[in-house]
Amino acid sequence: MPVTLVSRARRMQVFHLPHDVFCGDRCACAEVAVVVVAENPRTGERAPKHVRKKVPSSLTFLALERKPGLPSSLLEVAEVKAAIGRGYLRIIEQTPDKPAAPAAAENAPPHAPAPAANASSHSPAPTANASSPSPAAKPPGKEP
């Protein structure tokens, strides 16, 4: 369910999105290569070692920025909850993934022809200004 959030603060805000809360059905963490110093326990030698790690992503709001289409799992993050509670962020809209179809439209029969109506019984009463054209009916470009 996409969410639209608006920053109400006049400064930049950064929210760290922890893996266990934010990455429920699909992982949003970035994979980076980190160089660490590894020590061989037998010889005591130290050497650089490249390790690939997953780093949780973050969400950055600029001052008074509006971000539509954010995942609803964002509302579960503690930092975001606190910012909404303090008034730094505001939820503008939370829309479902699929638009809801009206129940009457699903149960209605397909295009039934309208019953023929008697023209004399439903005709509007004539008015005094029926002969003069309305202002909307004037051709474009001709102003009074």
C-alpha positions as CSV (number, residue, x, y, z in Angstrom):
1,M,0.0,0.0,0.0
2,P,1.9,3.1,-1.2
3,V,2.2,6.0,1.2
4,T,2.9,9.7,0.6
5,L,4.9,11.5,3.3
6,V,5.7,15.2,3.6
7,S,8.5,16.7,5.6
8,R,7.3,19.6,7.7
9,A,10.7,20.5,9.0
10,R,12.8,23.3,7.5
11,R,15.9,21.1,7.5
12,M,17.1,17.8,6.0
13,Q,16.1,14.6,7.8
14,V,17.7,11.2,7.4
15,F,16.0,8.0,8.6
16,H,18.0,4.7,8.8
17,L,15.8,1.8,7.8
18,P,16.8,-1.3,9.9
19,H,16.8,-4.6,8.0
20,D,14.6,-6.6,10.4
21,V,11.8,-4.0,10.4
22,F,11.9,-2.5,6.9
23,C,12.9,-5.5,4.7
24,G,9.9,-7.8,5.3
25,D,9.0,-9.3,2.0
26,R,11.8,-7.9,-0.2
27,C,15.3,-6.8,1.0
28,A,16.2,-3.2,0.3
29,C,19.7,-3.3,1.8
30,A,22.6,-2.4,-0.4
31,E,25.6,-4.8,-0.8
32,V,29.0,-3.1,-0.4
33,A,32.6,-4.3,-0.4
34,V,34.4,-3.5,2.9
35,V,38.1,-3.9,3.4
36,V,38.9,-5.3,6.9
37,V,42.2,-6.4,8.4
38,A,42.2,-10.2,9.0
39,E,44.7,-11.9,11.2
40,N,45.7,-15.5,10.7
41,P,45.5,-17.1,14.1
42,R,48.3,-19.6,13.5
43,T,50.9,-17.3,12.1
44,G,49.8,-14.0,13.4
45,E,50.0,-12.4,10.0
46,R,47.7,-9.5,9.2
47,A,46.4,-8.8,5.7
48,P,43.6,-6.8,4.1
49,K,40.6,-8.9,3.3
50,H,37.6,-7.8,1.1
51,V,34.3,-8.7,2.7
52,R,30.9,-8.1,1.1
53,K,28.3,-6.8,3.5
54,K,24.7,-5.8,3.3
55,V,24.1,-2.3,4.6
56,P,20.6,-1.1,5.5
57,S,19.3,1.7,3.4
58,S,18.2,5.1,4.5
59,L,15.6,7.6,3.6
60,T,16.4,11.3,3.2
61,F,13.9,14.1,3.2
62,L,15.0,17.6,2.1
63,A,13.4,20.6,3.8
64,L,9.6,20.5,3.1
65,E,9.9,17.7,0.6
66,R,7.0,15.5,-0.5
67,K,7.7,11.8,-1.4
68,P,4.9,9.8,-3.0
69,G,4.9,6.1,-3.6
70,L,6.8,5.0,-0.5
71,P,6.3,1.4,0.9
72,S,3.9,1.1,3.8
73,S,6.5,-0.9,5.8
74,L,8.2,2.5,6.3
75,L,5.5,3.4,8.9
76,E,6.8,0.5,11.1
77,V,10.2,2.0,11.5
78,A,10.7,3.5,15.0
79,E,12.4,6.7,13.8
80,V,9.7,7.4,11.3
81,K,6.9,6.8,13.9
82,A,8.7,9.2,16.2
83,A,9.0,11.9,13.5
84,I,5.3,11.6,12.7
85,G,4.4,11.8,16.4
86,R,6.5,15.0,16.8
87,G,5.1,16.6,13.7
88,Y,8.3,16.5,11.6
89,L,6.6,14.2,9.0
90,R,3.0,14.1,7.9
91,I,1.2,11.3,6.1
92,I,-0.7,12.8,3.2
93,E,-2.3,9.7,1.7
94,Q,-2.2,6.0,2.0
95,T,-3.6,4.3,-1.0
96,P,-4.3,0.6,-1.6
97,D,-2.3,-1.3,-4.2
98,K,-5.4,-2.0,-6.3
99,P,-8.2,0.6,-6.7
100,A,-11.4,-0.6,-5.1
101,A,-14.2,-1.2,-7.6
102,P,-17.7,-0.2,-6.5
103,A,-19.8,-3.1,-5.5
104,A,-22.8,-1.8,-7.5
105,A,-20.8,-1.7,-10.7
106,E,-19.8,-5.4,-10.3
107,N,-23.4,-6.6,-9.7
108,A,-25.1,-4.4,-12.4
109,P,-26.1,-6.1,-15.6
110,P,-24.1,-5.1,-18.7
111,H,-25.6,-2.2,-20.6
112,A,-29.4,-2.6,-20.6
113,P,-31.2,-0.4,-23.1
114,A,-33.0,2.5,-21.5
115,P,-36.8,2.3,-21.8
116,A,-38.3,4.5,-24.5
117,A,-39.8,7.6,-22.9
118,N,-42.7,9.7,-24.2
119,A,-41.2,13.0,-25.5
120,S,-44.2,15.0,-24.5
121,S,-44.3,13.9,-20.9
122,H,-40.6,14.7,-20.2
123,S,-40.0,17.8,-22.2
124,P,-38.9,20.9,-20.3
125,A,-41.2,23.9,-20.0
126,P,-40.4,26.6,-22.5
127,T,-38.7,29.7,-21.1
128,A,-38.9,33.4,-22.1
129,N,-35.2,33.5,-23.0
130,A,-35.3,30.3,-25.1
131,S,-34.7,32.3,-28.4
132,S,-31.6,34.2,-27.2
133,P,-28.3,32.3,-27.2
134,S,-26.6,31.7,-23.9
135,P,-23.2,33.4,-23.2
136,A,-21.5,30.0,-23.5
137,A,-22.9,29.4,-26.9
138,K,-21.2,32.5,-28.5
139,P,-18.4,31.7,-30.9
140,P,-14.9,32.1,-29.5
141,G,-13.2,35.4,-30.1
142,K,-16.3,37.6,-30.0
143,E,-16.4,39.5,-26.8
144,P,-19.2,42.0,-25.9
